Amino acid sequence: MTDPLDRAMHHARTWLDGLDTAPVGGRATADALRDALGGPLPETGADAGDIIDALAAGAGPGLHANAGGRFFAWVMAGSLPSAVAADWLVSAWDQNSGMFTVAPSTTIIEEITGEWLKDLFGLPPECSFAFTTGCQLAHVTALAVARHAVLEQAGWDVGREGLYGAPAIRILTSANRHNTLDAAVRYLGMGETHMESVATGEFGNMRAEDLAEKLSGPMRPTILCLNAADLNVGTFDDFATLIPIAKAAGAWVHVDGAFGLFARTSPAYRALTDGIELADSWATDGHKWLNVPYDCGMAFVRDASAHRAAIAKGAAYLSPSPDVRDPSDWNFELSRRARAVPVYAALRELGRAGVADLVERCCGYCVSLVSGLGALPDARALNVPVLNQGLVRFERAGATDAENDAFTDEVIRRTNATGEAFFSGTTWNGVRAMRVSVVSWRTDEHDVSRSIAAVARVLLRLRHEKPGPREGTGH
């Protein structure tokens, strides 16, 4: 094992050491990657070390440097040093972390880490938790429990009877929701036609009067999904107002806190989450703002008995441990990697104060980026960031909205092509915009100024070219 591990260490260190100088966006085309990595299935084996060398060489040109400080597309961070190293240990230990009897150490690490996270987020101490592959499966987990609970309240045992003939469940949400909620509703058989949008304000926050109106009829099985920071401008719903309205109508309240739940950890931003602790379930991602490697989401549920009843599985050969928390009782997987271990390492590296500092630094850099980009000629900031998400639109005088949509996408494309920074596009309130998302522990003031300068150079070149924005990019 020594030679391939040593070579992997070499390639990993080379990659991480080069983040500041390498292009931020991957450059290879799909065909080039197929040529470098593909071909027919080998008939005979090869040397493990040589395979690692070839893998690193072939994949390198197609890797995004999202672990660096100038990647602002989507909500994708790099990983803290302790989390990367701990993740290597997870692979080397190779523990199947579904049960204590199968993986004693990693099961207890998960138990400890879940308790730390509840404390960090200020969630009710009675909450149960699950470590999932990401926020998508955290939603599925939490909404599976919600489905169980609201149907039980209506006198229906979904575990025994299934959904055939069950009372229909209404899912109240808003047009500002993330599409992973729609997917979770589909996966759980509740049906998108039963999703109903509550009216929102200018920045996508749910309107209390419309929620109250929609809940004013006869009580029926209902799940309300709220936002802790939407993905475009970081809008938070008013939990302190909305959750009591929903509770009075007997609804289950679920919060999408993929990254916004981390505002709860910062004294400067905690007020954005006031009342969030009143909800019934929460979903978030460790591989976003906590900066741990991928394959790490978390679901928290206030009603632990409903959580276990909805999810737990059992068989005689599994030998459960009555006095120890078995992870398989709380998430859908039985065979699973020890994904709580990098989170444990990250929390020990940062501590409570370090998590707050990470959140506050990212939010400050987002404000600097959005204001700096918005001050450039032909640019306009669409919001003042309330957290770590911002939007900038690029517009030519006299151009139509459609032309400026295409112009915005062209600025994004050309900026990314420089390799100096990487942004993504989005559509917000009917117009295209550059999305600025800051979640990396590596981002600093130099990264901010360097990224603004890269966009400024692109705009300068475009002003000297014949007008005629590129069409069809990024839609």
C-alpha positions, 0 to 999 in steps of 0.5 A, a space after each residue: 500500500 505504501 507506494 500508491 498512498 505516497 503517490 496520492 499524497 504527492 499529487 494531492 499536495 501538488 494540487 492544493 499547493 497550486 490552487 493560487 496559480 492554477 486556472 480556477 475553472 477546469 479547461 478540458 472538454 468532455 472528449 479530451 477527458 474521455 480520451 485521457 481516461 477512457 478506452 476499453 476495459 483492461 484485460 489485465 491489471 496494472 501497477 497501483 502506483 502507476 494507476 494513481 499517476 495516470 489518474 491524476 494526470 488525466 483528471 487534472 485538466 478537468 478539475 475545478 479549483 473550488 478548493 481555492 479562494 476565487 471560486 464563487 459559483 454555486 455554494 461550493 467550498 474547499 475543505 479544511 486541512 483537518 477535514 481532508 486528512 480525516 477523510 483520508 483516514 475514513 477511506 483507510 479505516 474502511 469502516 461500515 458505519 451503520 451500526 456500533 457492532 460493525 464500527 464502534 469508533 466511528 459510530 461513537 464519533 458520529 454520536 458526539 458530532 451530532 450532539 456538537 452540531 445541535 449545540 452549535 446551531 442552537 437546536 432543541 437538545 431532544 432532536 435526533 439527527 442523521 448524516 446523509 450524502 448531502 442536503 438532498 437526502 437530508 430533505 428526503 430524510 426529514 420529509 419522510 419523518 414529516 410524512 409519517 407524523 402528519 399521516 399518523 396525526 390523521 389516523 393513517 399508518 404509512 409504514 404499514 399501509 403505504 400511500 394507497 388510499 392515504 389522506 393527501 398531504 399538502 406541501 406549502 412552500 414558495 416559488 423561492 424554494 430549492 428544487 431539491 425539495 421538489 425532488 424529495 416530494 417526488 421521491 417520497 410519493 407525495 406528488 408535486 401537484 400537492 405542492 402549493 406556493 405561498 406568496 412572497 415579497 420582493 426578495 422571496 420571503 414568504 408572506 405571513 398573511 397569505 400563509 394564514 389564508 392558505 391555512 384557514 380552512 379545515 385542518 388536514 395533513 400539511 407540511 410547510 417548507 421554509 427557507 434559511 437563506 435562498 440560493 440567489 440573495 440569501 433571503 430568510 423567511 420570518 420564522 418567528 412569525 410563520 412557524 406559530 401560524 403553521 403550528 396553530 394549523 397542525 402543520 409540520 414545519 421543515 427548514 431548508 438551511 443548506 448553508 443558511 443554518 450556519 448564520 445561527 453560529 454567528 453573533 453578527 448574523 444569528 438574528 436572521 434565524 430568530 424563531 428557527 428553533 420552533 420548527 420540526 426539522 432542519 436540513 443542512 450541508 457540511 460540505 458547504 459552509 463547514 468546509 468538509 469534503 463532499 458526501 456530508 449532509 445533516 438532517 435534524 428532527 425534533 420528534 426523535 420517536 417519529 424519526 426512528 419510527 419512519 426510518 429504522 430498519 432491523 433484522 436478526 443478523 444485524 445485532 443491534 446495540 440497545 444502549 448505543 445509537 446505531 446510525 442506521 436507525 436514523 438514515 436510509 443507508 445501512 452500508 455507509 462511509 463514516 461521513 461524520 469523521 471529517 465533521 468532527 475534525 473540522 469542529 475541533 479545528 475551528 471550535 465555536 469561535 472559528 465557525 463564527 469567524 468563517 461565516 463572518 469573513 465570507 459574508 464580509 467578502 461577499 459584500 466587498 465582491 458585490 459592491 466592487 463588481 457593481 461599481 464597474 462600468 456596465 455593471 449593477 449590483 441587484 442586492 446588498 448581501 444580507 449573508 454570503 450570496 449576491 447578484 450582479 447584472 451586466 448591462 449595455 446602455 440602450 440594450 434590451 433586457 434580452 440583450 443584457 441577459 446575453 451580455 451578462 452570460 458572456 461576461 460570466 463566460 469570459 471571466 471564467 475563461 481567464 482562469 482568474 475567477 469562476 462564477 455561475 449565472 442565474 435567473 432572478 426576477 426574470 433577468 440573468 445575473 452573475 451569482 456570487 457565493 462565498 463559502 471558502 475558508 481560503 478566500 481573502 481580500 487579495 482573492 476579492 480584489 483579484 476577481 474584481 480586476 478580472 471582471 473589469 478587464 473582461 468588461 474593458 475588452 467587451 467595450 472595445 469590441 463591436 456590440 452584439 452580445 453572444 446569444 444562448 449562453 448559460 440559459 
